[in-house]
Structure formats: structure tokens, C-alpha cells
Amino acid sequence: MRLVSTPYLQSGQQLARTIYSENGTVLLGVGVELTDRMIQRLATYGIPGVYIEDKVSEGIIPEEAISEKTRSFAINTIYSTMTKLMDEPKSRQAILPLSIGKQYRDMIKLIMDELQAKPNSMINLTHIFSKDSYLYHHSVNVAITCITMGMSIGLNQPQLIDLGLGAILHDIGKVSVPSSILNKPGPLNAEEWEVMMEHPRTGFDILRKNDEISLLGAHIALQHHEKEDGSGYPRKMTGEDIHLYGKIAAIADVYEALTASRPYKPPLPPHEAIEYIMGNGGHHFNYEMVKVFCRRMSPYPIGSTVHLSTGETGIVTEVNPEHPLRPILRIIKNENQEPLTVPFDLDLRKRLTVLVTGVS
């Protein structure tokens, strides 16, 4: 299978990965044959691309960080929690029932089990979701990235659970932000930013009242927008004043936001978002945690289409953790962009003069 941007989809192509709605239910299932009307709906929903199954990508299987079943369960849980809290007349005083805290703890353990079953894999996060479900997928992806980074630095099980709980609920304070601000298709004005910048404090207030969530976990909600140089919010903390979990969550949150499609911007491809994170190491982000992040995040995920300096086009079939910028490709178009009758494999580790010039 391969990832195809929505503008390049064609009627008759077969869907290879499920597309979920905002509450975790199936929007379009595996095996569905796309029609022009479906493709138009995908564009309307703001879905940037989907995985399709075709002859040129046969046998290519992108490995998601967690299973579709676990992701659907997590999205549904977050959706239920957030929508209930949004109905509270005073969200800042909202209290998560203990049963909700326990439910999230069990969910984090499930995600951890799946991640620990493949400890050396590069992270491949799904971004195939509608614009209305961004907040829920975003929360799951931030938790996956945080737990993976925590595993990489040797955190123990209780620490990983605390980190995962805080990460998956890091944006819970947004229940107090009006939807007109959350979904505004353009830059926020000064007054709107003042409202937005309160969501970390609101989230901390909500989480610290639940005994199933540690105070350190609650601090992730408070600190995930703080920056090493003191330019973050809400408390403009610097360096060592920011907890390790906050440093990890800050990286995961920004990367996930950069690579997702939003009403006011198109998504960045993973390699460009990673470059942004690297460029801000030591300034916005803790440099040591940036290095951990870059060792685990795949710049060219399996199934993505890349363009080469030779003019050829290929699909990524394998990522080498030791050389993530030099993947193995299945070349499907020649230097004149003519489809090949017989595609062939190209290992960029053995062709150092060939460079990736772009993705689509």
C-alpha cells in the first residue's frame, strides 16, 4: 500500500487503511473502492491523504505505532471525555471522575504494551483523519511519541504511565476555549491568544483533582507550551525549571501539530517537521530530548512517495534506523516520470550521490 494525497486520488482506487470520524467510529473502511463523490467528501472533511492498495505498492505494509483497534478505542475515549467536559458550565471547575482516570490508565497500559512489543521501530504516526477530529488524534499521537521517547531514555513502567497519562490529556484545558477560536481558519488576534494561552492552566486544574493522575502527569498539561529560552507560556519557564515530562511533551506536541492538516495551514511532511524541531533544539526545545526524538521519528515513513535528484519517483519500502535519511525505495517512475512496467528496488545507502528532493 502507499499514501496518496487527496488531490491525487482517482476514482476506482481501493482504500487500504480505515478512516475514522471524530468519535472513533469508521468513516470509510478498508477495501472500499473510492468514487469521485467520496474523494470530494474527503477533501471537504480536510483529510490530506489516504493509504491505497494498488499493483505498484503491492507488499508494502506501513507499520503503525499502535493497532487500529487500540487507536479507535483511544479516540472514542478522549472524544467522550472532552465533549462531556465541554458541556460543563464552568469547565475550569470540572472534575474527572476517578473511573475516568482509571480508564485512561488502563488505556495507556494498552498503548505501552503495543509500543514495547516493537522497541526498535521508527515511529510512524497516522494523520488520516478529518479536520473535526484533529484534537482527539493529536492527543493520541502526542501520547505515543512521549511514551516512545520515555522508553528510549529508560523510564520505568510507573514513570511511563505518568508520562502517557499526562500526554494523552495534555490538551484537556481546551474544553474551556470557544470552538470559534479553536477552529479559526486564520491567525488569532491578541484577545483570542489570551484565551488560548489559558488552556494549560485549565488543564492542570482539571487533572490535579483526579487521584488516578499524578501531579507530575498534571504538570504536562501545564508545561507543554513552555520553551527552553523562556518564550513559552503560561509561566515563561526556562531550562531546568521545566520538568523532563514537559520537555518531552513540548517536542511531541509541536511535531504533531506541524505534520497535521489544520484549517489555517497544510501539513508539513515529516522530514521538514523534524528539521524544524532540530533547528530549535537548545532554544525552544531541550537539546538532549531533541536527539532522542530524532532517533525514533521516521523522516520518510514506509508507504510515502519521494522524488529523487535523478528525476525518478519511488515508494519507501523500508526505513533503516541507523540511516533514516537513506531509505530503501521501490522506483515506480523513471527520470522522465514515465511509469515503469517493472519497478525495481533502490537502496539509498548504496547510492550516496542520489538525494531525496521532495515528497508527495
C-alpha positions in Angstrom: 0.0 0.0 0.0 1.0 3.6 -0.4 0.0 7.0 0.9 -1.6 9.2 -1.7 -2.5 12.9 -1.2 -6.2 13.6 -1.6 -5.8 15.9 -4.7 -4.1 13.0 -6.5 -6.7 10.3 -5.6 -8.6 8.7 -8.5 -12.0 7.0 -8.8 -11.6 3.2 -8.6 -8.6 3.2 -6.2 -9.0 0.8 -3.2 -8.8 2.1 0.4 -6.1 0.2 2.4 -6.5 1.9 5.8 -9.6 2.8 7.8 -10.6 6.5 8.1 -12.1 7.4 11.4 -14.6 10.1 12.4 -14.1 12.4 15.3 -15.5 9.9 17.8 -13.5 6.9 16.6 -16.2 5.3 14.5 -15.4 4.2 11.0 -15.9 6.8 8.3 -14.6 4.7 5.4 -13.4 1.1 5.9 -10.6 -1.0 4.4 -11.4 -2.3 0.9 -13.8 0.5 -0.1 -13.5 1.5 -3.8 -13.2 5.2 -4.0 -15.7 7.2 -6.1 -15.4 10.8 -7.2 -18.1 11.7 -4.6 -16.1 10.0 -1.9 -12.9 11.8 -2.9 -14.8 15.1 -2.8 -16.0 14.3 0.7 -12.5 13.5 1.8 -11.4 16.9 0.6 -14.4 18.6 2.3 -13.5 16.9 5.6 -10.0 18.2 5.4 -8.4 14.7 5.1 -4.9 15.3 3.5 -4.4 11.8 2.1 -5.2 8.2 2.4 -3.5 4.8 2.0 -4.5 2.9 -1.1 -3.7 -0.6 -2.3 -2.6 -1.0 -5.9 -0.2 -3.1 -8.0 2.8 -0.8 -7.8 2.7 -0.8 -4.0 1.8 -4.5 -3.5 3.5 -6.0 -0.5 4.4 -2.6 1.1 3.0 -2.6 4.6 3.5 0.6 6.7 3.7 -0.3 10.4 1.6 1.9 12.6 2.8 2.7 16.1 -0.4 1.1 17.5 -3.2 -1.1 16.2 -6.3 0.4 14.6 -8.4 -1.2 17.3 -6.4 0.5 20.1 -6.4 3.8 18.2 -10.2 3.7 17.7 -10.7 2.9 21.4 -8.4 5.8 22.5 -10.0 8.3 20.2 -13.5 7.4 21.3 -12.5 7.7 25.0 -10.9 11.1 24.5 -13.9 12.3 22.4 -16.4 11.2 25.2 -14.3 12.9 27.9 -13.8 16.2 26.1 -17.4 16.5 24.8 -18.8 15.9 28.3 -16.4 18.5 29.8 -17.3 21.0 27.1 -20.9 20.8 28.3 -19.9 21.8 31.8 -21.0 25.4 32.5 -17.6 26.1 34.2 -15.0 23.9 32.6 -12.2 25.2 34.9 -14.0 23.7 37.9 -14.8 20.4 36.1 -13.7 17.2 37.8 -12.8 14.0 36.1 -14.4 11.1 37.9 -12.0 8.6 39.4 -13.4 5.9 37.0 -12.3 8.1 34.0 -8.8 8.4 35.4 -8.6 4.6 35.8 -10.0 4.1 32.3 -7.2 6.3 30.9 -4.6 4.5 33.0 -5.7 1.1 31.5 -5.7 2.6 28.0 -2.1 3.9 28.5 -1.0 0.5 29.6 -2.5 -1.0 26.4 -0.7 1.5 24.3 2.5 0.9 26.2 2.2 -2.9 25.6 2.0 -2.4 21.9 4.9 0.0 21.7 7.1 -2.2 23.9 6.4 -5.1 21.6 8.5 -3.3 18.9 11.1 -1.3 20.9 13.4 -0.5 18.0 10.8 0.6 15.4 10.8 4.1 14.0 7.6 6.0 14.8 5.0 6.2 12.0 2.0 8.3 13.1 -1.2 8.3 11.2 -2.6 11.6 10.1 -5.5 10.3 8.1 -8.4 12.0 10.0 -10.9 14.7 9.4 -10.3 18.3 10.5 -13.1 18.0 13.1 -11.3 15.1 14.8 -7.8 16.7 15.0 -7.9 17.3 18.8 -8.5 13.6 19.5 -6.0 12.1 17.1 -3.5 14.8 18.2 -3.8 13.7 21.8 -3.2 10.0 20.9 -0.2 10.8 18.7 1.4 13.0 21.4 1.0 10.2 23.9 2.6 7.7 21.5 5.5 9.9 20.9 6.0 10.8 24.5 5.9 7.1 25.6 8.3 6.1 22.9 10.8 8.8 23.9 10.3 7.8 27.5 11.1 4.2 26.7 14.2 5.4 24.8 15.7 7.1 27.9 14.9 4.2 30.2 11.9 5.4 32.2 10.3 2.7 34.3 6.7 1.5 34.0 5.2 3.8 36.6 7.0 6.8 35.0 5.9 5.8 31.6 2.3 5.6 32.8 2.5 9.1 34.4 4.1 10.4 31.2 1.5 8.8 29.0 -1.5 9.9 31.1 -0.3 13.5 31.1 0.4 13.4 27.4 -2.9 12.0 26.2 -4.7 14.5 28.4 -2.3 17.5 27.8 -4.9 19.5 25.8 -7.8 18.8 28.1 -7.8 22.5 29.1 -9.1 23.3 25.6 -12.6 22.4 26.8 -12.7 26.0 28.1 -11.7 27.5 24.7 -14.6 28.5 22.4 -14.8 26.5 19.2 -14.6 29.7 17.2 -11.1 30.2 18.5 -10.0 26.5 18.3 -11.2 26.2 14.7 -10.5 29.7 13.5 -9.2 29.4 9.8 -6.5 32.1 10.3 -4.2 33.7 12.9 -5.6 34.5 16.3 -5.7 38.1 17.4 -4.3 39.3 20.7 -7.5 38.9 22.6 -8.0 35.3 21.3 -4.4 34.4 22.1 -5.1 35.5 25.7 -7.9 33.0 25.9 -5.9 30.2 24.2 -2.9 30.7 26.5 -5.1 29.8 29.5 -5.7 26.2 28.4 -2.5 24.8 30.1 -3.6 26.2 33.5 -7.2 25.0 33.0 -5.9 21.5 32.1 -3.7 21.4 35.1 -6.6 22.4 37.4 -8.7 19.6 35.9 -6.1 16.9 36.1 -4.7 17.6 39.5 -8.0 16.9 41.1 -8.0 13.3 40.0 -6.2 10.8 42.2 -5.6 8.4 39.3 -3.4 11.0 37.7 -0.2 12.0 39.4 0.8 15.6 40.0 3.7 15.2 37.6 1.3 14.0 34.9 -0.9 17.0 35.5 2.2 19.2 35.1 2.5 18.0 31.5 -0.8 19.9 30.7 0.7 23.0 32.5 4.1 22.9 30.8 3.7 21.5 27.3 3.9 25.1 25.8 6.9 26.2 27.8 10.2 26.7 26.0 13.8 26.4 27.0 14.5 30.1 26.3 11.6 31.4 28.3 9.5 32.4 25.3 6.7 29.9 26.0 3.5 30.1 28.1 1.8 30.3 30.5 4.6 30.9 33.1 7.6 31.6 30.7 9.7 29.0 32.4 13.2 28.3 31.3 15.7 25.4 31.1 15.9 23.3 34.3 12.7 24.8 35.7 10.7 22.8 33.1 10.2 19.1 34.2 11.5 16.4 32.0 8.0 15.3 31.1 7.2 18.9 30.0 10.3 18.9 27.8 9.3 15.7 26.1 5.7 16.7 25.6 6.7 20.1 24.1 8.5 18.3 21.3 5.8 15.8 20.7 3.1 18.5 20.7 4.8 20.7 18.1 5.8 17.9 15.8 2.3 16.5 15.7 0.8 20.0 15.1 3.2 20.7 12.3 2.5 17.4 10.5 -1.3 17.6 10.8 -3.6 19.4 8.4 -5.3 22.4 10.0 -8.0 24.9 8.8 -5.3 27.6 8.6 -2.3 25.6 7.1 -1.4 22.5 5.1 0.6 19.7 6.8 4.4 19.7 6.7 5.9 16.4 5.6 7.7 14.5 8.4 11.2 15.3 7.3 10.5 19.1 7.3 8.9 19.0 10.7 11.9 17.0 12.1 14.2 19.6 10.6 12.2 22.4 12.4 12.5 20.5 15.7 16.2 20.0 15.2 16.7 23.7 14.3 15.1 24.8 17.5 17.0 22.4 19.8 18.5 24.3 22.6 16.2 27.3 22.0 12.6 26.2 22.2 13.3 22.5 22.9 15.7 20.7 25.2 18.6 19.6 23.0 19.1 16.2 24.6 15.4 15.3 24.2 15.6 16.5 20.5 18.3 14.0 19.9 16.2 11.2 21.4 13.2 12.3 19.3 15.2 12.3 16.1 16.5 8.8 16.7 12.9 7.4 16.9 11.0 9.5 14.3 10.9 8.4 10.7 11.5 11.3 8.3 10.3 9.2 5.3 7.6 6.8 6.6 7.1 3.5 4.8 4.4 3.9 2.1 5.3 7.6 1.4 6.2 8.7 -2.1 9.5 10.5 -2.6 11.2 12.3 -5.6 14.9 11.9 -6.3 17.6 14.1 -7.7 17.8 11.8 -10.7 14.2 12.7 -11.6 12.9 9.3 -10.5 10.0 8.6 -8.2 9.8 5.9 -5.6 7.8 4.5 -2.7 9.5 4.0 0.6 9.6 0.2 1.4 12.0 0.1 4.4 13.5 2.6 6.9 16.9 2.0 8.3 17.1 3.2 11.9 20.8 3.8 11.6 20.4 5.9 8.5 16.8 7.2 8.5 17.5 9.7 5.7 18.6 6.9 3.3 15.5 4.6 3.0 15.1 1.7 0.6 12.7 2.6 -2.3 10.6 0.9 -4.9 11.2 3.0 -8.0 7.9 3.3 -9.9 8.7 6.2 -12.4 11.9 6.8 -14.4 13.8 10.0 -14.8 11.3 11.2 -17.3 8.4 10.5 -14.9 7.2 7.6 -17.1 5.6 4.7 -15.1 7.8 1.6 -15.1 6.4 -1.7 -16.3 8.7 -3.4 -13.9 9.5 -1.4 -10.7 12.9 -2.0 -9.0 14.4 -1.5 -5.6 16.9 1.2 -4.8 18.8 1.3 -1.5 19.9 4.9 -1.0 22.6 3.8 1.5 24.4 2.4 -1.6 23.7 5.3 -3.9 25.1 8.3 -1.8 25.0 10.7 -4.8 21.2 10.3 -5.1 19.3 12.7 -2.9 15.6 12.9 -1.9 14.4 16.3 -3.3 10.7 16.1 -2.2 7.7 14.1 -1.2 4.1 13.9 -2.4 
